[in-house]
Amino acid sequence: MAAAVPFDMNPSIRDPELRVLRVWDLASGEATTYSLAHLTDSSWWGYYQLHFAPDGSLVAGGNGANSAVRLVLPTEEGGKVSA
């Protein structure tokens, strides 16, 4: 698995449509995009560090977290990421 999020300090990522987490299954090449808009606001810059935990969640660091935050991917299709 691989994951990416946007990061932009000037200006912040104000558009909710751009506040996303993208996850790739490297074996199949499939990508899934998850909204992070419900967990962020217009002052969010993104996360500049992402690490997969052994349980499949992501540990993210950077603006919007002010420290580390654990992001849990939804188990059902169309579900939301939780923090």
C-alpha positions, 0 to 999 in steps of 0.5 A: 500500500502507498498513500499521499495527501496534498501539502501547500503552506501558501495558501492553505488548501481551502477547497474541500474537494482538494482535501483528500487522501489517496491510497494505492494497492500496489499489488493491483494498481487500484487507487482509492480517493477519500475525502478529508474535508470533514476532518479539516477546515480551510486553514489546513495545509495538508500532512507532510508525513504519512506512515502505515501502522501495522493495523492498516491505519495511517499515522499522519503529521503536519498542519491540521494535526498539530501533532500526529493523528491516526487516520482509519480507513473505512471498511465499507465502500463509500465510508468516511475516514475517521481520526 
